Every structure is written in C-alpha cells, then in structure tokens.
Amino acid sequence: MERRDFIRKGGLTGLAGLGAASLALQSFSHEEGNSSESRLNVLDFGAKGDGKTSDTKAIQDALDAAGKINGTVWFPPGVYRCHDLKVPPYVALMGDPVWIYRCENRGAVLELDSKEADCLLDITGAYAVRIRGLVLGGDRSAEKAIHGIYLNNTEAWSPKEDTIVIDDTKVMNFSGHGVFLKRIWLFIVRHSHFMSNKGDGMRILGWDGFVLDNQFSGNGGDGFNCDDCGATVMFTANRVEWNRGYGLFIHNGDDWNVTGNSFDRNFSAGLYALNASAVAVTGNVFRRCGKDSNLLNPGERSCQVKLEDCHGLTMTGNACLAGQDDGGKGLFTPQVGLIIKNLSHCVISGNTLWNGYMEDMLVDEGGHGPELIIKDNVGCPKK
C-alpha cells in the first residue's frame, strides 16, 4: 500500500489521528529500546575523560551494561585512556562527530594507554556493533602491533553475519592496522578517516562490504588492504593518499566495484589487483602515485596501476596524472602509467593518461590468456 493510502485509509487525520500516531510512535520507541534509558553515559559509570585516568574498567562496565539492553554507550567530549575493550553484540559506541584532518585529540577520544594490548576495541563476536563519532588514538611507538578496531576470527568464520558499521570515526597512530577485520562477513564503513597508522589504514579478510566516502591517509602500509581473500566489496568515493604501500591492494578477491575514488601520491601503485576476478575499475583518478616503489619491491618501476593474474576485469574511464610532492618538491612520478601481466578476459579501454606518466604509458609483461582487449587509451608523458 502506498504511504498516502495508508495515512488516508488508516484514519490518521485531524487531531485525533495525530494523537494516535504520536502514541503509537512512543510505544514503538519504548518497545524497541530506543528510549533514553538505553543510552548510557560513560561518566555515570565512573569514567573521567581527563586524559590522565585509566578509564578501561569504567568503559567496560558501561559496555557490559549496554549489552544487556542492546543499548548505546555515549562518550561526551574528553580523552578516555583505555585498552582492550571487549564490545558486546548489538551495542553502539557513540560521540559527537568531529572531523579534522590532522592527528589531534578533539571530540570524544579513546586513547590507548598500554603498549602490550592487542587492540583498543575488540569487536570479535560483537554482532551488529555500531561505532560512530569517535576518535581512536594509538601509540605508533609500541613495538607490538596493536590495532585500533579488531575483529579476531582467527580460527573460523562467524556463525552469522557480523554486520558491523563504522561511521564518522577517526582511527589514527596505531602501531598495527587502524582497522583489522579478520574473517569479516558484512561490513559498512562510511565517512571515516584512517590516518598515520603504522600498518594499513584498514585491512580485511572477508567479504560483503561497503566502503564509502572515507579517507585513508599517510599509513605505513597500504591505505586499504584485502589480503588472501576478499569479495563483494563496493569501494566508492574514497580518497586514498600518501600511504607508504599501495593505495588499494586487492589480493585473491572477486566481485569488486572500485568507482569514483581519488588515489594520490601513494608510495607504490594507487591500485594493485593480484589474482582478482570480476572487478570493475571505473571513474577513478590516479595522481602522482609511485612516489617510492622501492620501499615494497626494490628495483620495481613505479606506476599508477598494476594488474596481475586477473580474470574478468574491466578498467575503463579512469584518468591519470603524474606529479611530485606538494610545494614542488620530490621526484616526478610514476615512471609508468599501467603495468599488466597474465590477464585473461579483461578489457582496458577508454582511459586517459594526459601527463600521466614520465616514461611509458603501458608496460606489458606478457603471459596473457585469451580475450584481452586493450584499446582507445590515450596519453602522453609529463614534460
């Protein structure tokens, strides 16, 4: 039934109808646990948020209490020192979102206070967890690889969909990965910033993901890494920049849609797809990638995009531009626009590389299978 018909035929007209609708909404809110009683303030559990006190126990108490009612743990602005927080299922962690590019402690900040922890937030088994509006700060100086948000399904997949959501969140300065989702099954990551982590900005092993409108900046590894297994991921409208590895690394994956992203000044290729299939790469901009590819593979020529052992991949309608560091510093890169090897049933067409490389537009390393189409790509070296 159309919405207008429902309102008209249901009799929700006039003051009596509006009153009935209001009562119905109040009843729904209470029954679904959306009333104020389901929103728990960490300060009420003894957290200080003063940047000095260890708030781990107080926050864990609040999380455990929220777990009993499928509620929300609310963090007022402050710096909460903590580590290894175990998040229960069906719980939300929320603060007022603060978007700032630099690594600063503004807003509701959860700050790592241990060099021996495994992570800041452990979401293993935390089905339907929502993390929104928080800043997670790590310690890059820790010798141990400590992750910001960690799903640690080491032995097996979850028995049902994990369905995690990370929204309006900043994850920075961890000695491991900003977010590490090991054997993840359904995830949404939006409007978030993963910056200056010693490992990857985000790493997954798993499938069924939406990665939308995020920024992956200045991480010590890749901006976004799918290693060993990754499938059915929509990677859309992200800015991936200045990472010391690849911008996006797809390894052993299929069913990827890489659309409308900006890959800028990553130290190696903006995109490296290895043994990937059924991948659509469309409408992206690759700008001055390959800043220093020797950090990953000594002697390798720098490039904007590298495709190897791929099947059923299409790369169309992308633009590439060579360049150097901000302020007119550093070497102009990359040497090559595209490097390809061992492709079959793939199409590379309609891409523009005007001033998109320094030496060669395309380097073909051979080994291809049947039905590889390369045509209508245009470009010139940057002079």
Kinemage of the C-alpha trace (Angstrom):
@kinemage 1
@onewidth
@group {chain A} dominant
@subgroup {mainchain}
@vectorlist {calphas} color= white
{ca met a 1} P 0.000 0.000 0.000
{ca glu a 2} L 1.242 3.479 -0.855
{ca arg a 3} L 2.186 5.680 2.083
{ca arg a 4} L -0.529 8.246 1.222
{ca asp a 5} L -3.146 5.478 1.070
{ca phe a 6} L -2.051 4.132 4.410
{ca ile a 7} L -2.430 7.533 6.044
{ca arg a 8} L -5.785 8.204 4.371
{ca lys a 9} L -7.349 4.774 4.869
{ca gly a 10} L -5.899 4.313 8.327
{ca gly a 11} L -7.813 7.322 9.553
{ca leu a 12} L -4.751 9.217 10.800
{ca thr a 13} L -6.317 12.582 10.051
{ca gly a 14} L -7.146 15.502 12.238
{ca leu a 15} L -6.086 15.894 15.842
{ca ala a 16} L -7.380 12.501 16.906
{ca gly a 17} L -5.372 10.777 14.204
{ca leu a 18} L -2.220 12.721 15.017
{ca gly a 19} L -2.609 11.889 18.678
{ca ala a 20} L -2.961 8.204 17.929
{ca ala a 21} L 0.111 8.311 15.698
{ca ser a 22} L 2.105 10.023 18.448
{ca leu a 23} L 1.127 7.386 20.996
{ca ala a 24} L 1.998 4.641 18.542
{ca leu a 25} L 5.462 6.125 17.936
{ca gln a 26} L 6.093 6.454 21.665
{ca ser a 27} L 5.099 2.828 22.168
{ca phe a 28} L 7.363 1.693 19.305
{ca ser a 29} L 10.291 3.670 20.703
{ca his a 30} L 9.925 2.096 24.104
{ca glu a 31} L 9.457 -1.433 22.817
{ca glu a 32} L 12.470 -1.247 20.518
{ca gly a 33} L 14.810 0.011 23.203
{ca asn a 34} L 15.195 3.457 21.694
{ca ser a 35} L 14.148 5.352 24.797
{ca ser a 36} L 16.578 7.442 26.835
{ca glu a 37} L 17.067 4.518 29.243
{ca ser a 38} L 19.017 2.656 26.535
{ca arg a 39} L 21.624 5.435 26.175
{ca leu a 40} L 24.294 5.077 28.846
{ca asn a 41} L 26.760 7.849 29.639
{ca val a 42} L 30.264 6.559 30.459
{ca leu a 43} L 30.634 9.321 33.044
{ca asp a 44} L 27.836 7.703 35.056
{ca phe a 45} L 29.986 4.572 35.305
{ca gly a 46} L 32.985 6.423 36.700
{ca ala a 47} L 34.888 7.365 33.551
{ca lys a 48} L 36.787 10.660 33.845
{ca gly a 49} L 37.791 11.502 30.284
{ca asp a 50} L 40.554 13.745 31.621
{ca gly a 51} L 43.392 12.247 29.562
{ca lys a 52} L 45.156 11.037 32.706
{ca thr a 53} L 42.974 8.480 34.463
{ca ser a 54} L 42.696 4.908 33.209
{ca asp a 55} L 39.049 4.578 32.174
{ca thr a 56} L 39.197 0.979 30.949
{ca lys a 57} L 37.113 -0.538 33.778
{ca ala a 58} L 34.511 2.213 33.748
{ca ile a 59} L 34.029 1.976 29.988
{ca gln a 60} L 33.906 -1.819 30.103
{ca asp a 61} L 31.243 -1.633 32.819
{ca ala a 62} L 29.217 0.700 30.606
{ca leu a 63} L 29.627 -1.619 27.602
{ca asp a 64} L 28.560 -4.663 29.627
{ca ala a 65} L 25.504 -2.808 30.894
{ca ala a 66} L 24.609 -1.725 27.364
{ca gly a 67} L 24.992 -5.307 26.206
{ca lys a 68} L 22.142 -6.373 28.490
{ca ile a 69} L 19.699 -3.955 26.832
{ca asn a 70} L 21.149 -3.684 23.300
{ca gly a 71} L 21.873 -0.068 24.123
{ca thr a 72} L 24.247 2.769 23.294
{ca val a 73} L 27.324 3.863 25.226
{ca trp a 74} L 27.666 7.619 24.973
{ca phe a 75} L 31.025 9.417 25.228
{ca pro a 76} L 30.874 13.154 25.965
{ca pro a 77} L 33.878 15.119 24.663
{ca gly a 78} L 37.061 14.179 26.512
{ca val a 79} L 40.103 11.908 26.341
{ca tyr a 80} L 39.415 8.431 27.716
{ca arg a 81} L 42.548 6.389 28.422
{ca cys a 82} L 41.815 2.688 27.828
{ca his a 83} L 42.746 -0.550 26.054
{ca asp a 84} L 41.394 -3.990 25.066
{ca leu a 85} L 37.742 -3.020 25.431
{ca lys a 86} L 35.513 -6.010 24.688
{ca val a 87} L 32.390 -4.869 22.884
{ca pro a 88} L 29.196 -6.944 23.350
{ca pro a 89} L 26.800 -7.700 20.486
{ca tyr a 90} L 24.101 -5.233 19.423
{ca val a 91} L 25.754 -2.271 21.123
{ca ala a 92} L 26.594 1.183 19.785
{ca leu a 93} L 29.544 3.358 20.829
{ca met a 94} L 28.829 6.985 20.030
{ca gly a 95} L 30.094 10.522 20.412
{ca asp a 96} L 29.553 13.835 18.663
{ca pro a 97} L 31.483 13.557 15.362
{ca val a 98} L 34.456 15.901 14.947
{ca trp a 99} L 36.115 15.951 11.514
{ca ile a 100} L 39.654 17.268 11.488
{ca tyr a 101} L 42.412 16.232 9.107
{ca arg a 102} L 45.379 16.299 11.459
{ca cys a 103} L 46.070 13.843 14.275
{ca glu a 104} L 44.569 15.842 17.110
{ca asn a 105} L 42.650 14.795 20.202
{ca arg a 106} L 39.382 16.608 19.647
{ca gly a 107} L 35.873 15.442 20.486
{ca ala a 108} L 35.276 12.075 22.141
{ca val a 109} L 38.712 10.442 22.085
{ca leu a 110} L 39.525 6.881 23.146
{ca glu a 111} L 43.286 6.900 23.679
{ca leu a 112} L 45.405 3.763 24.006
{ca asp a 113} L 47.126 3.524 27.398
{ca ser a 114} L 49.060 0.240 27.020
{ca lys a 115} L 51.966 -0.892 24.844
{ca glu a 116} L 51.070 -4.561 25.486
{ca ala a 117} L 47.421 -4.538 24.394
{ca asp a 118} L 46.090 -6.362 21.351
{ca cys a 119} L 43.808 -3.521 20.350
{ca leu a 120} L 41.719 -0.636 21.568
{ca leu a 121} L 38.310 -2.052 20.593
{ca asp a 122} L 37.828 -5.817 20.334
{ca ile a 123} L 34.660 -6.408 18.285
{ca thr a 124} L 35.053 -10.189 17.947
{ca gly a 125} L 31.567 -11.645 18.278
{ca ala a 126} L 30.051 -8.165 18.559
{ca tyr a 127} L 27.292 -8.711 16.025
{ca ala a 128} L 25.640 -5.528 14.735
{ca val a 129} L 28.078 -3.245 16.576
{ca arg a 130} L 27.934 0.433 15.578
{ca ile a 131} L 30.881 2.777 16.136
{ca arg a 132} L 30.125 6.387 15.371
{ca gly a 133} L 31.564 9.827 16.045
{ca leu a 134} L 34.652 8.686 17.965
{ca val a 135} L 38.358 9.389 17.636
{ca leu a 136} L 40.559 6.353 18.354
{ca gly a 137} L 44.169 7.226 19.094
{ca gly a 138} L 47.001 4.710 19.291
{ca asp a 139} L 50.723 4.689 20.037
{ca arg a 140} L 52.939 4.230 16.986
{ca ser a 141} L 55.993 3.815 19.209
{ca ala a 142} L 54.744 0.470 20.591
{ca glu a 143} L 56.878 -2.447 19.438
{ca lys a 144} L 53.852 -4.735 19.395
{ca ala a 145} L 51.373 -4.400 16.524
{ca ile a 146} L 48.315 -3.011 18.308
{ca his a 147} L 45.215 -2.444 16.186
{ca gly a 148} L 42.566 0.220 16.602
{ca ile a 149} L 39.438 -1.856 15.857
{ca tyr a 150} L 39.992 -5.610 15.750
{ca leu a 151} L 37.745 -8.473 14.634
{ca asn a 152} L 39.803 -11.519 15.507
{ca asn a 153} L 38.147 -14.555 13.946
{ca thr a 154} L 41.429 -16.441 13.803
{ca glu a 155} L 40.163 -20.000 13.513
{ca ala a 156} L 36.817 -19.788 11.727
{ca trp a 157} L 34.155 -17.529 10.270
{ca ser a 158} L 31.389 -16.191 12.464
{ca pro a 159} L 28.288 -18.422 12.595
{ca lys a 160} L 26.207 -15.492 11.289
{ca glu a 161} L 26.803 -12.118 9.647
{ca asp a 162} L 28.989 -9.785 11.725
{ca thr a 163} L 27.200 -6.720 10.268
{ca ile a 164} L 29.434 -4.036 11.751
{ca val a 165} L 29.120 -0.329 10.984
{ca ile a 166} L 31.884 2.260 11.404
{ca asp a 167} L 30.661 5.786 10.763
{ca asp a 168} L 32.098 9.301 11.248
{ca thr a 169} L 35.085 7.833 13.108
{ca lys a 170} L 38.790 8.643 13.050
{ca val a 171} L 41.405 5.923 13.698
{ca met a 172} L 44.977 7.168 13.962
{ca asn a 173} L 48.506 6.424 15.141
{ca phe a 174} L 48.235 2.712 15.908
{ca ser a 175} L 51.337 0.510 15.730
{ca gly a 176} L 49.287 -2.134 13.884
{ca his a 177} L 46.415 -1.571 11.478
{ca gly a 178} L 43.846 1.126 12.041
{ca val a 179} L 41.083 -1.425 11.477
{ca phe a 180} L 41.751 -5.154 11.104
{ca leu a 181} L 38.730 -7.287 10.226
{ca lys a 182} L 39.832 -10.909 10.152
{ca arg a 183} L 37.198 -13.159 8.575
{ca ile a 184} L 34.614 -10.418 8.332
{ca trp a 185} L 31.151 -11.127 6.959
{ca leu a 186} L 29.222 -7.986 6.021
{ca phe a 187} L 30.537 -4.547 6.999
{ca ile a 188} L 29.833 -0.890 6.296
{ca val a 189} L 32.489 1.816 6.682
{ca arg a 190} L 31.474 5.397 5.889
{ca his a 191} L 32.608 8.995 6.337
{ca ser a 192} L 35.654 7.946 8.377
{ca his a 193} L 39.367 8.737 8.402
{ca phe a 194} L 42.219 6.242 8.853
{ca met a 195} L 45.459 8.147 9.270
{ca ser a 196} L 49.076 7.666 10.243
{ca asn a 197} L 48.780 4.058 11.390
{ca lys a 198} L 51.993 2.065 11.259
{ca gly a 199} L 50.319 -0.805 9.419
{ca asp a 200} L 47.493 -0.484 6.910
{ca gly a 201} L 44.767 2.085 7.297
{ca met a 202} L 42.314 -0.793 7.043
{ca arg a 203} L 42.853 -4.497 6.353
{ca ile a 204} L 40.237 -7.147 5.740
{ca leu a 205} L 39.991 -10.853 5.144
{ca gly a 206} L 36.378 -11.455 4.202
{ca trp a 207} L 33.521 -10.236 2.085
{ca asp a 208} L 30.323 -8.256 1.642
{ca gly a 209} L 31.421 -4.703 2.336
{ca phe a 210} L 30.542 -1.108 1.574
{ca val a 211} L 33.469 1.313 1.891
{ca leu a 212} L 32.126 4.779 1.091
{ca asp a 213} L 33.323 8.386 1.425
{ca asn a 214} L 36.378 7.677 3.582
{ca gln a 215} L 39.920 8.985 3.705
{ca phe a 216} L 42.990 6.731 4.018
{ca ser a 217} L 45.984 8.985 4.645
{ca gly a 218} L 49.661 8.538 5.416
{ca asn a 219} L 49.574 4.991 6.740
{ca gly a 220} L 52.785 2.983 6.966
{ca gly a 221} L 51.368 0.112 4.920
{ca asp a 222} L 48.581 0.168 2.368
{ca gly a 223} L 45.652 2.537 2.524
{ca phe a 224} L 43.211 -0.376 2.212
{ca asn a 225} L 44.414 -3.967 2.071
{ca cys a 226} L 42.449 -7.072 1.125
{ca asp a 227} L 44.938 -9.877 1.595
{ca asp a 228} L 44.354 -13.565 0.866
{ca cys a 229} L 40.568 -13.373 0.461
{ca gly a 230} L 38.118 -10.585 -0.314
{ca ala a 231} L 34.892 -10.498 -2.254
{ca thr a 232} L 31.813 -8.406 -2.984
{ca val a 233} L 33.148 -5.031 -1.911
{ca met a 234} L 31.929 -1.654 -3.111
{ca phe a 235} L 34.885 0.736 -2.768
{ca thr a 236} L 33.440 4.097 -3.725
{ca ala a 237} L 34.276 7.821 -3.442
{ca asn a 238} L 37.245 7.384 -1.114
{ca arg a 239} L 40.402 9.493 -1.032
{ca val a 240} L 43.483 7.269 -0.698
{ca glu a 241} L 46.683 9.262 -0.320
{ca trp a 242} L 50.302 9.251 0.806
{ca asn a 243} L 50.292 5.662 2.056
{ca arg a 244} L 53.726 4.054 2.070
{ca gly a 245} L 52.447 0.892 0.400
{ca tyr a 246} L 49.718 0.564 -2.204
{ca gly a 247} L 46.665 2.747 -2.134
{ca leu a 248} L 44.315 -0.225 -2.601
{ca phe a 249} L 45.638 -3.795 -2.661
{ca ile a 250} L 43.197 -6.481 -3.814
{ca his a 251} L 44.718 -9.942 -3.413
{ca asn a 252} L 42.767 -13.133 -4.163
{ca gly a 253} L 39.419 -11.389 -4.449
{ca asp a 254} L 36.425 -11.194 -6.721
{ca asp a 255} L 33.344 -9.066 -7.292
{ca trp a 256} L 34.881 -5.662 -6.560
{ca asn a 257} L 33.492 -2.350 -7.710
{ca val a 258} L 36.192 0.345 -7.494
{ca thr a 259} L 34.436 3.526 -8.532
{ca gly a 260} L 34.936 7.277 -8.230
{ca asn a 261} L 37.960 7.251 -5.929
{ca ser a 262} L 40.990 9.537 -5.764
{ca phe a 263} L 44.360 7.766 -5.420
{ca asp a 264} L 47.013 10.390 -4.750
{ca arg a 265} L 50.764 10.143 -4.047
{ca asn a 266} L 50.817 6.612 -2.658
{ca phe a 267} L 54.380 5.328 -2.482
{ca ser a 268} L 53.611 2.345 -4.722
{ca ala a 269} L 50.762 1.830 -7.182
{ca gly a 270} L 47.477 3.517 -6.442
{ca leu a 271} L 45.765 0.198 -7.234
{ca tyr a 272} L 47.347 -3.251 -7.321
{ca ala a 273} L 45.000 -6.115 -8.226
{ca leu a 274} L 46.629 -9.557 -7.921
{ca asn a 275} L 44.750 -12.754 -8.748
{ca ala a 276} L 41.446 -10.881 -8.752
{ca ser a 277} L 38.390 -11.581 -10.890
{ca ala a 278} L 35.097 -9.916 -11.787
{ca val a 279} L 36.455 -6.465 -10.935
{ca ala a 280} L 35.158 -3.165 -12.333
{ca val a 281} L 37.538 -0.186 -12.079
{ca thr a 282} L 35.744 2.908 -13.367
{ca gly a 283} L 35.788 6.662 -12.990
{ca asn a 284} L 38.815 6.919 -10.693
{ca val a 285} L 41.649 9.443 -10.681
{ca phe a 286} L 45.223 8.224 -10.162
{ca arg a 287} L 47.530 11.135 -9.401
{ca arg a 288} L 51.317 11.089 -8.877
{ca cys a 289} L 51.358 7.568 -7.382
{ca gly a 290} L 54.558 5.528 -7.198
{ca lys a 291} L 56.385 8.061 -5.030
{ca asp a 292} L 58.908 5.397 -3.994
{ca ser a 293} L 58.035 1.855 -5.119
{ca asn a 294} L 61.417 0.577 -3.906
{ca leu a 295} L 60.055 0.515 -0.361
{ca leu a 296} L 57.949 -2.521 -1.332
{ca asn a 297} L 59.765 -4.087 -4.263
{ca pro a 298} L 63.363 -2.965 -4.822
{ca gly a 299} L 64.035 -2.258 -8.473
{ca glu a 300} L 60.365 -2.178 -9.496
{ca arg a 301} L 59.321 0.616 -11.800
{ca ser a 302} L 56.770 2.938 -10.287
{ca cys a 303} L 53.253 3.037 -11.752
{ca gln a 304} L 49.741 4.336 -11.241
{ca val a 305} L 48.040 0.920 -11.599
{ca lys a 306} L 49.311 -2.665 -11.601
{ca leu a 307} L 47.162 -5.595 -12.752
{ca glu a 308} L 48.479 -9.158 -12.472
{ca asp a 309} L 46.892 -12.616 -12.770
{ca cys a 310} L 43.437 -11.076 -13.168
{ca his a 311} L 40.416 -12.509 -14.977
{ca gly a 312} L 37.206 -10.779 -15.983
{ca leu a 313} L 38.466 -7.319 -15.027
{ca thr a 314} L 37.435 -4.125 -16.755
{ca met a 315} L 39.288 -0.835 -16.371
{ca thr a 316} L 37.501 1.974 -18.189
{ca gly a 317} L 37.018 5.699 -17.919
{ca asn a 318} L 39.844 6.460 -15.488
{ca ala a 319} L 42.245 9.415 -15.529
{ca cys a 320} L 45.921 9.505 -14.552
{ca leu a 321} L 48.238 12.419 -13.863
{ca ala a 322} L 51.925 12.436 -12.936
{ca gly a 323} L 53.326 14.861 -10.394
{ca gln a 324} L 55.636 15.487 -7.467
{ca asp a 325} L 55.290 16.308 -3.770
{ca asp a 326} L 53.326 19.282 -2.517
{ca gly a 327} L 55.168 22.550 -2.812
{ca gly a 328} L 57.044 21.475 -5.951
{ca lys a 329} L 59.358 19.065 -4.108
{ca gly a 330} L 60.476 15.481 -4.743
{ca leu a 331} L 60.702 13.417 -7.906
{ca phe a 332} L 58.058 13.418 -10.584
{ca thr a 333} L 56.354 10.013 -10.646
{ca pro a 334} L 55.323 7.494 -11.769
{ca gln a 335} L 57.611 6.116 -14.445
{ca val a 336} L 54.782 4.043 -15.959
{ca gly a 337} L 51.057 4.516 -16.260
{ca leu a 338} L 49.935 0.859 -16.202
{ca ile a 339} L 51.814 -2.404 -15.681
{ca ile a 340} L 49.958 -5.574 -16.734
{ca lys a 341} L 50.775 -9.272 -16.589
{ca asn a 342} L 48.936 -12.607 -17.003
{ca leu a 343} L 45.483 -11.230 -17.804
{ca ser a 344} L 42.589 -13.026 -19.462
{ca his a 345} L 39.082 -11.964 -20.475
{ca cys a 346} L 39.917 -8.398 -19.466
{ca val a 347} L 39.215 -5.010 -21.055
{ca ile a 348} L 41.398 -1.931 -20.601
{ca ser a 349} L 39.938 0.888 -22.643
{ca gly a 350} L 38.862 4.485 -22.666
{ca asn a 351} L 41.387 5.643 -20.069
{ca thr a 352} L 43.227 8.935 -20.333
{ca leu a 353} L 46.817 9.445 -19.218
{ca trp a 354} L 47.493 13.008 -20.331
{ca asn a 355} L 50.700 13.960 -18.475
{ca gly a 356} L 50.011 10.695 -16.676
{ca tyr a 357} L 53.497 9.146 -16.553
{ca met a 358} L 57.157 10.026 -17.023
{ca glu a 359} L 58.406 7.271 -19.375
{ca asp a 360} L 55.901 4.675 -20.640
{ca met a 361} L 52.135 4.711 -20.793
{ca leu a 362} L 51.797 0.910 -20.558
{ca val a 363} L 54.266 -1.863 -19.802
{ca asp a 364} L 53.026 -5.282 -20.916
{ca glu a 365} L 54.914 -8.099 -19.151
{ca gly a 366} L 53.067 -10.785 -21.142
{ca gly a 367} L 51.800 -14.202 -20.123
{ca his a 368} L 48.219 -13.357 -21.058
{ca gly a 369} L 45.395 -15.824 -21.637
{ca pro a 370} L 42.548 -15.445 -24.128
{ca glu a 371} L 40.482 -12.362 -24.879
{ca leu a 372} L 42.462 -9.428 -23.630
{ca ile a 373} L 41.307 -6.138 -25.152
{ca ile a 374} L 43.469 -3.026 -24.847
{ca lys a 375} L 42.279 -0.109 -26.943
{ca asp a 376} L 41.342 3.559 -27.069
{ca asn a 377} L 43.612 4.614 -24.230
{ca val a 378} L 45.240 7.980 -24.796
{ca gly a 379} L 48.023 9.848 -23.042
{ca cys a 380} L 51.417 11.468 -23.107
{ca pro a 381} L 54.377 11.731 -20.762
{ca lys a 382} L 54.753 14.713 -18.495
{ca lys a 383} L 57.489 17.025 -19.764
